[in-house]
Amino acid sequence: MDMKTEILDHEVSSPEDSNPEAGRSSGNEEEMPPEENLLASDETPDRGNSDEDHIKCELPRSSRPERGSGGGNPHKGTPVIEVINVKKSYTLGDMEVPILHDINLTVWEGEFLAIMGPSGSGKSTLMNLIGFLDRPTEGKIIIKGLDINTLSDKEVAKLRGLEIGFVFQTFNLIPRLTALENVELPTYANTREGVNARKRAKDLLKMVGLEDRMHHKPGELSGGQSQRVAIARALINDPAILLADEPTGNLDSKTGCEILSMFTRLNEDGRTIVMITHDPEIAKYADRIVLVKDGIVQNNSE
Ligand SMILES: Nc1ncnc2c1ncn2[C@@H]1O[C@H](COP(=O)(O)OP(=O)(O)OP(=O)(O)O)[C@@H](O)[C@H]1O
Protein backbone atom coordinates (compact mmCIF):
# COMPACT_ATOMS: atom_id res chain seq x y z
CA MET A 1 0.00 0.00 0.00
CA ASP A 2 1.50 3.34 -0.94
CA MET A 3 1.68 6.23 1.53
CA LYS A 4 -1.32 8.03 0.09
CA THR A 5 -3.52 4.94 0.15
CA GLU A 6 -2.36 4.05 3.62
CA ILE A 7 -3.16 7.45 5.10
CA LEU A 8 -6.38 7.98 3.21
CA ASP A 9 -7.58 4.46 3.78
CA HIS A 10 -8.44 4.99 7.42
CA GLU A 11 -12.10 4.75 8.23
CA VAL A 12 -13.84 8.10 8.41
CA SER A 13 -16.88 8.39 10.61
CA SER A 14 -19.30 11.24 10.64
CA PRO A 15 -20.85 13.03 13.61
CA GLU A 16 -24.17 11.37 12.79
CA ASP A 17 -22.58 7.94 13.21
CA SER A 18 -21.38 8.59 16.68
CA ASN A 19 -22.99 8.77 20.04
CA PRO A 20 -20.65 10.61 22.35
CA GLU A 21 -22.50 9.46 25.45
CA ALA A 22 -22.10 5.83 24.56
CA GLY A 23 -18.44 6.13 23.63
CA ARG A 24 -17.04 5.19 20.26
CA SER A 25 -16.37 1.51 20.50
CA SER A 26 -16.34 -0.21 17.10
CA GLY A 27 -16.44 -3.69 18.52
CA ASN A 28 -13.12 -4.52 16.89
CA GLU A 29 -10.87 -2.49 19.02
CA GLU A 30 -7.23 -2.29 18.26
CA GLU A 31 -5.72 0.11 20.70
CA MET A 32 -3.18 2.62 19.55
CA PRO A 33 0.10 2.35 21.39
CA PRO A 34 -0.52 3.80 24.85
CA GLU A 35 0.95 7.21 25.43
CA GLU A 36 3.31 7.46 28.31
CA ASN A 37 2.28 9.54 31.25
CA LEU A 38 3.35 13.03 30.32
CA LEU A 39 3.77 14.19 33.87
CA ALA A 40 7.33 14.11 35.09
CA SER A 41 7.77 11.65 37.93
CA ASP A 42 8.21 14.50 40.36
CA GLU A 43 5.22 16.48 39.09
CA THR A 44 1.97 16.51 41.00
CA PRO A 45 -1.12 16.61 38.79
CA ASP A 46 -2.66 20.05 38.73
CA ARG A 47 -5.64 20.17 41.10
CA GLY A 48 -6.56 23.74 40.29
CA ASN A 49 -5.00 27.15 40.51
CA SER A 50 -4.09 26.91 44.15
CA ASP A 51 -2.09 23.75 43.62
CA GLU A 52 0.10 25.14 40.87
CA ASP A 53 2.59 26.05 43.58
CA HIS A 54 3.25 22.35 44.06
CA ILE A 55 4.24 21.69 40.47
CA LYS A 56 7.95 21.31 40.10
CA CYS A 57 8.85 21.70 36.49
CA GLU A 58 12.28 20.51 35.55
CA LEU A 59 12.87 20.24 31.86
CA PRO A 60 14.99 17.34 30.74
CA ARG A 61 17.55 19.79 29.48
CA SER A 62 20.64 17.98 30.66
CA SER A 63 19.53 14.82 28.90
CA ARG A 64 19.31 16.72 25.60
CA PRO A 65 22.70 18.35 25.29
CA GLU A 66 22.65 18.31 21.53
CA ARG A 67 19.57 20.51 21.43
CA GLY A 68 19.04 24.22 21.55
CA SER A 69 20.16 27.38 19.87
CA GLY A 70 19.68 25.91 16.41
CA GLY A 71 22.33 23.36 17.23
CA GLY A 72 21.24 21.03 14.50
CA ASN A 73 18.92 18.14 13.95
CA PRO A 74 20.12 14.80 15.28
CA HIS A 75 17.49 12.83 13.32
CA LYS A 76 17.78 13.68 9.61
CA GLY A 77 15.96 10.58 8.47
CA THR A 78 12.71 10.82 6.57
CA PRO A 79 11.27 14.22 5.73
CA VAL A 80 7.81 14.48 7.24
CA ILE A 81 7.06 18.08 6.23
CA GLU A 82 8.44 19.65 3.03
CA VAL A 83 7.78 23.27 2.19
CA ILE A 84 9.00 23.93 -1.34
CA ASN A 85 9.18 27.41 -2.88
CA VAL A 86 6.08 28.48 -1.02
CA LYS A 87 4.56 31.91 -1.46
CA LYS A 88 1.47 33.20 0.26
CA SER A 89 -0.37 36.43 -0.45
CA TYR A 90 -3.60 37.80 0.92
CA THR A 91 -5.96 39.89 -1.14
CA LEU A 92 -7.03 43.09 0.58
CA GLY A 93 -9.54 44.94 -1.55
CA ASP A 94 -7.97 45.01 -4.99
CA MET A 95 -4.44 44.72 -3.60
CA GLU A 96 -2.44 41.55 -3.29
CA VAL A 97 -0.31 41.64 -0.15
CA PRO A 98 2.60 39.18 -0.18
CA ILE A 99 3.23 37.65 3.25
CA LEU A 100 5.51 34.68 2.60
CA HIS A 101 7.96 35.19 -0.25
CA ASP A 102 9.83 32.00 -1.03
CA ILE A 103 9.87 29.57 1.85
CA ASN A 104 11.86 26.35 1.70
CA LEU A 105 11.91 24.18 4.78
CA THR A 106 12.19 20.49 5.56
CA VAL A 107 11.16 19.06 8.92
CA TRP A 108 12.45 15.57 9.61
CA GLU A 109 10.57 12.73 11.24
CA GLY A 110 10.99 12.96 15.01
CA GLU A 111 12.40 16.48 14.90
CA PHE A 112 11.43 19.25 17.33
CA LEU A 113 11.56 22.49 15.37
CA ALA A 114 11.02 25.97 16.78
CA ILE A 115 9.94 28.84 14.55
CA MET A 116 10.80 32.31 15.81
CA GLY A 117 10.50 35.77 14.34
CA PRO A 118 9.08 39.23 14.89
CA SER A 119 5.36 39.85 15.16
CA GLY A 120 3.73 39.94 11.74
CA SER A 121 6.60 38.15 10.02
CA GLY A 122 4.39 35.29 8.83
CA LYS A 123 4.99 32.52 11.41
CA SER A 124 1.32 31.66 11.92
CA THR A 125 0.68 31.93 8.20
CA LEU A 126 3.44 29.36 7.62
CA MET A 127 2.08 27.14 10.40
CA ASN A 128 -1.41 27.29 8.89
CA LEU A 129 -0.02 26.21 5.53
CA ILE A 130 1.92 23.33 7.10
CA GLY A 131 -1.24 22.29 8.96
CA PHE A 132 -3.33 22.42 5.78
CA LEU A 133 -5.57 25.07 7.31
CA ASP A 134 -4.80 27.19 4.27
CA ARG A 135 -3.35 26.61 0.82
CA PRO A 136 -0.25 28.32 -0.57
CA THR A 137 -0.56 30.87 -3.37
CA GLU A 138 2.41 29.20 -5.05
CA GLY A 139 4.67 26.26 -4.26
CA LYS A 140 4.20 22.89 -2.62
CA ILE A 141 3.52 21.60 0.87
CA ILE A 142 4.21 17.89 1.23
CA ILE A 143 3.21 16.01 4.38
CA LYS A 144 4.46 12.43 4.73
CA GLY A 145 5.06 12.33 0.98
CA LEU A 146 1.62 13.65 0.05
CA ASP A 147 1.43 16.86 -1.95
CA ILE A 148 -1.52 18.99 -0.85
CA ASN A 149 -1.91 20.27 -4.41
CA THR A 150 -2.83 16.77 -5.61
CA LEU A 151 -5.47 16.16 -2.94
CA SER A 152 -9.15 17.03 -2.87
CA ASP A 153 -10.53 19.12 0.00
CA LYS A 154 -11.95 15.94 1.53
CA GLU A 155 -8.59 14.18 1.35
CA VAL A 156 -6.86 17.22 2.82
CA ALA A 157 -9.34 17.28 5.71
CA LYS A 158 -8.73 13.61 6.37
CA LEU A 159 -4.95 13.91 6.25
CA ARG A 160 -5.11 16.91 8.58
CA GLY A 161 -7.52 15.18 10.96
CA LEU A 162 -5.42 12.05 11.29
CA GLU A 163 -1.85 13.17 10.93
CA ILE A 164 -1.72 16.66 12.43
CA GLY A 165 -2.56 17.75 15.96
CA PHE A 166 -2.91 21.46 16.76
CA VAL A 167 -2.21 23.30 19.99
CA PHE A 168 -2.97 27.02 20.09
CA GLN A 169 -2.06 29.85 22.43
CA THR A 170 -5.71 30.41 23.29
CA PHE A 171 -6.48 26.69 23.77
CA ASN A 172 -9.52 26.86 21.43
CA LEU A 173 -11.69 24.56 23.53
CA ILE A 174 -15.45 24.49 23.02
CA PRO A 175 -16.89 26.15 26.17
CA ARG A 176 -20.12 24.14 26.40
CA LEU A 177 -18.39 20.76 26.08
CA THR A 178 -16.64 18.96 28.94
CA ALA A 179 -12.92 18.28 28.85
CA LEU A 180 -13.66 14.71 27.79
CA GLU A 181 -15.99 15.79 24.99
CA ASN A 182 -13.47 18.38 23.79
CA VAL A 183 -10.76 15.71 23.57
CA GLU A 184 -13.06 13.35 21.74
CA LEU A 185 -14.39 15.98 19.35
CA PRO A 186 -11.89 15.52 16.45
CA THR A 187 -12.89 11.86 16.18
CA TYR A 188 -16.41 12.84 15.13
CA ALA A 189 -14.93 13.91 11.80
CA ASN A 190 -12.00 11.52 11.43
CA THR A 191 -11.01 8.49 13.39
CA ARG A 192 -8.69 5.56 13.03
CA GLU A 193 -10.33 2.23 12.46
CA GLY A 194 -10.93 0.09 15.49
CA VAL A 195 -10.13 2.71 18.08
CA ASN A 196 -12.42 3.30 21.03
CA ALA A 197 -12.25 7.09 21.03
CA ARG A 198 -13.96 7.52 24.40
CA LYS A 199 -11.49 5.22 26.09
CA ARG A 200 -8.53 6.87 24.36
CA ALA A 201 -9.80 10.33 25.36
CA LYS A 202 -9.99 9.20 28.98
CA ASP A 203 -6.52 7.65 28.79
CA LEU A 204 -5.11 10.86 27.31
CA LEU A 205 -6.70 13.01 30.01
CA LYS A 206 -5.23 10.68 32.60
CA MET A 207 -1.87 10.97 30.86
CA VAL A 208 -1.92 14.76 31.19
CA GLY A 209 -2.95 14.53 34.85
CA LEU A 210 -6.60 15.53 34.43
CA GLU A 211 -8.37 12.31 35.28
CA ASP A 212 -10.40 14.12 37.94
CA ARG A 213 -11.28 17.03 35.65
CA MET A 214 -12.70 15.18 32.65
CA HIS A 215 -16.30 16.21 33.27
CA HIS A 216 -15.44 19.86 33.88
CA LYS A 217 -16.07 22.50 31.24
CA PRO A 218 -13.27 24.83 30.07
CA GLY A 219 -14.62 27.69 32.21
CA GLU A 220 -13.93 25.57 35.29
CA LEU A 221 -10.31 24.87 34.35
CA SER A 222 -7.12 26.87 34.85
CA GLY A 223 -5.05 27.98 31.85
CA GLY A 224 -2.57 25.16 32.37
CA GLN A 225 -5.36 22.61 32.70
CA SER A 226 -7.03 23.97 29.56
CA GLN A 227 -3.79 23.62 27.61
CA ARG A 228 -3.43 20.03 28.87
CA VAL A 229 -6.91 19.29 27.54
CA ALA A 230 -5.86 20.87 24.23
CA ILE A 231 -2.77 18.65 24.13
CA ALA A 232 -4.88 15.57 24.81
CA ARG A 233 -7.26 16.66 22.04
CA ALA A 234 -4.32 17.14 19.66
CA LEU A 235 -3.21 13.55 20.34
CA ILE A 236 -6.61 11.87 20.04
CA ASN A 237 -5.99 10.56 16.51
CA ASP A 238 -2.36 9.71 17.23
CA PRO A 239 -1.01 12.21 14.69
CA ALA A 240 2.56 12.05 13.40
CA ILE A 241 2.92 15.82 13.72
CA LEU A 242 2.12 18.23 16.51
CA LEU A 243 1.85 21.90 15.50
CA ALA A 244 1.89 24.38 18.37
CA ASP A 245 1.41 28.13 17.89
CA GLU A 246 2.71 29.91 21.02
CA PRO A 247 1.46 27.09 23.26
CA THR A 248 2.83 28.71 26.42
CA GLY A 249 1.95 32.29 25.46
CA ASN A 250 -1.05 32.56 27.80
CA LEU A 251 0.49 30.70 30.72
CA ASP A 252 2.65 31.73 33.64
CA SER A 253 6.23 30.57 33.37
CA LYS A 254 5.89 27.61 35.70
CA THR A 255 2.84 26.25 33.88
CA GLY A 256 4.42 27.03 30.52
CA CYS A 257 7.45 25.07 31.59
CA GLU A 258 5.26 22.13 32.48
CA ILE A 259 3.56 22.19 29.07
CA LEU A 260 6.95 22.37 27.37
CA SER A 261 8.07 19.43 29.44
CA MET A 262 5.15 17.45 28.01
CA PHE A 263 6.18 18.44 24.51
CA THR A 264 9.75 17.27 25.02
CA ARG A 265 8.48 13.90 26.26
CA LEU A 266 6.15 13.53 23.29
CA ASN A 267 9.04 14.37 21.00
CA GLU A 268 11.33 11.89 22.74
CA ASP A 269 8.67 9.27 22.01
CA GLY A 270 9.14 10.04 18.31
CA ARG A 271 6.49 12.64 17.52
CA THR A 272 7.49 15.44 15.18
CA ILE A 273 6.83 18.86 16.72
CA VAL A 274 6.80 22.29 15.14
CA MET A 275 6.34 25.10 17.64
CA ILE A 276 6.09 28.84 17.20
CA THR A 277 7.50 30.81 20.10
CA HIS A 278 8.66 34.32 20.88
CA ASP A 279 10.73 33.10 23.79
CA PRO A 280 14.36 32.17 23.02
CA GLU A 281 14.57 30.19 26.27
CA ILE A 282 11.67 28.00 25.16
CA ALA A 283 13.07 27.66 21.63
CA LYS A 284 16.30 26.27 23.08
CA TYR A 285 14.56 23.00 23.80
CA ALA A 286 13.98 22.37 20.12
CA ASP A 287 16.45 20.51 17.90
CA ARG A 288 16.57 23.42 15.53
CA ILE A 289 15.39 27.01 15.41
CA VAL A 290 14.38 28.73 12.19
CA LEU A 291 13.91 32.45 12.07
CA VAL A 292 11.16 33.86 9.86
CA LYS A 293 11.61 37.51 9.04
CA ASP A 294 9.79 39.56 6.43
CA GLY A 295 8.22 36.40 5.00
CA ILE A 296 11.53 34.59 4.45
CA VAL A 297 13.27 31.84 6.43
CA GLN A 298 16.49 33.55 7.46
CA ASN A 299 18.56 30.67 8.79
CA ASN A 300 17.68 27.32 7.34
CA SER A 301 20.42 25.23 8.91
CA GLU A 302 19.08 21.75 8.13
N1 LIG B 1 -6.41 36.29 6.59
C1 LIG B 1 -5.57 37.32 6.44
N2 LIG B 1 -5.87 38.32 5.58
C2 LIG B 1 -5.03 39.36 5.39
N3 LIG B 1 -3.84 39.49 6.04
C3 LIG B 1 -3.50 38.53 6.92
C4 LIG B 1 -4.34 37.41 7.17
N4 LIG B 1 -3.73 36.62 8.08
C5 LIG B 1 -2.55 37.23 8.39
N5 LIG B 1 -2.43 38.36 7.68
C6 LIG B 1 -1.30 39.29 7.74
O1 LIG B 1 -0.12 38.52 7.47
C7 LIG B 1 0.96 39.00 8.23
C8 LIG B 1 1.60 37.85 8.96
O2 LIG B 1 0.70 37.40 9.93
P1 LIG B 1 1.04 36.16 10.89
O3 LIG B 1 -0.10 35.98 11.81
O4 LIG B 1 1.45 35.02 10.06
O5 LIG B 1 2.31 36.73 11.66
P2 LIG B 1 3.06 36.17 12.93
O6 LIG B 1 4.51 36.18 12.61
O7 LIG B 1 2.48 34.86 13.33
O8 LIG B 1 2.72 37.29 14.00
P3 LIG B 1 2.54 37.19 15.59
O9 LIG B 1 3.88 36.82 16.13
O10 LIG B 1 2.15 38.58 15.97
O11 LIG B 1 1.48 36.18 15.87
C9 LIG B 1 0.43 40.10 9.14
O12 LIG B 1 0.75 41.35 8.55
C10 LIG B 1 -1.05 39.87 9.12
O13 LIG B 1 -1.75 41.06 9.26
Ligand as a Chemical Component Dictionary entry (heavy atoms), coordinates in Angstrom:
data_LIG
# 
_chem_comp.id                   LIG 
_chem_comp.type                 NON-POLYMER 
_chem_comp.pdbx_formal_charge   0 
_chem_comp.three_letter_code    LIG 
# 
loop_
_chem_comp_atom.comp_id 
_chem_comp_atom.atom_id 
_chem_comp_atom.alt_atom_id 
_chem_comp_atom.type_symbol 
_chem_comp_atom.charge 
_chem_comp_atom.model_Cartn_x 
_chem_comp_atom.model_Cartn_y 
_chem_comp_atom.model_Cartn_z 
_chem_comp_atom.pdbx_ordinal 
LIG N1  N1  N 0 -6.406 36.287 6.594  1  
LIG C1  C1  C 0 -5.569 37.317 6.437  2  
LIG N2  N2  N 0 -5.869 38.318 5.580  3  
LIG C2  C2  C 0 -5.026 39.356 5.388  4  
LIG N3  N3  N 0 -3.841 39.489 6.039  5  
LIG C3  C3  C 0 -3.504 38.532 6.917  6  
LIG C4  C4  C 0 -4.338 37.406 7.166  7  
LIG N4  N4  N 0 -3.729 36.619 8.076  8  
LIG C5  C5  C 0 -2.552 37.228 8.387  9  
LIG N5  N5  N 0 -2.429 38.363 7.682  10 
LIG C6  C6  C 0 -1.295 39.286 7.736  11 
LIG O1  O1  O 0 -0.117 38.522 7.467  12 
LIG C7  C7  C 0 0.963  39.004 8.226  13 
LIG C8  C8  C 0 1.599  37.854 8.960  14 
LIG O2  O2  O 0 0.696  37.398 9.931  15 
LIG P1  P1  P 0 1.040  36.163 10.888 16 
LIG O3  O3  O 0 -0.098 35.985 11.808 17 
LIG O4  O4  O 0 1.453  35.015 10.058 18 
LIG O5  O5  O 0 2.312  36.729 11.659 19 
LIG P2  P2  P 0 3.056  36.168 12.927 20 
LIG O6  O6  O 0 4.513  36.181 12.612 21 
LIG O7  O7  O 0 2.482  34.860 13.333 22 
LIG O8  O8  O 0 2.725  37.285 14.005 23 
LIG P3  P3  P 0 2.542  37.193 15.592 24 
LIG O9  O9  O 0 3.884  36.823 16.134 25 
LIG O10 O10 O 0 2.154  38.584 15.972 26 
LIG O11 O11 O 0 1.482  36.181 15.866 27 
LIG C9  C9  C 0 0.434  40.096 9.136  28 
LIG O12 O12 O 0 0.750  41.350 8.554  29 
LIG C10 C10 C 0 -1.053 39.875 9.118  30 
LIG O13 O13 O 0 -1.753 41.062 9.263  31 
# 
loop_
_chem_comp_bond.comp_id 
_chem_comp_bond.atom_id_1 
_chem_comp_bond.atom_id_2 
_chem_comp_bond.value_order 
_chem_comp_bond.pdbx_ordinal 
LIG N1  C1  SING 1  
LIG C1  N2  SING 2  
LIG C1  C4  DOUB 3  
LIG N2  C2  DOUB 4  
LIG C2  N3  SING 5  
LIG N3  C3  DOUB 6  
LIG C3  C4  SING 7  
LIG C3  N5  SING 8  
LIG C4  N4  SING 9  
LIG N4  C5  DOUB 10 
LIG C5  N5  SING 11 
LIG N5  C6  SING 12 
LIG C6  O1  SING 13 
LIG C6  C10 SING 14 
LIG O1  C7  SING 15 
LIG C7  C8  SING 16 
LIG C7  C9  SING 17 
LIG C8  O2  SING 18 
LIG O2  P1  SING 19 
LIG P1  O3  DOUB 20 
LIG P1  O4  SING 21 
LIG P1  O5  SING 22 
LIG O5  P2  SING 23 
LIG P2  O6  DOUB 24 
LIG P2  O7  SING 25 
LIG P2  O8  SING 26 
LIG O8  P3  SING 27 
LIG P3  O9  DOUB 28 
LIG P3  O10 SING 29 
LIG P3  O11 SING 30 
LIG C9  O12 SING 31 
LIG C9  C10 SING 32 
LIG C10 O13 SING 33 
# 
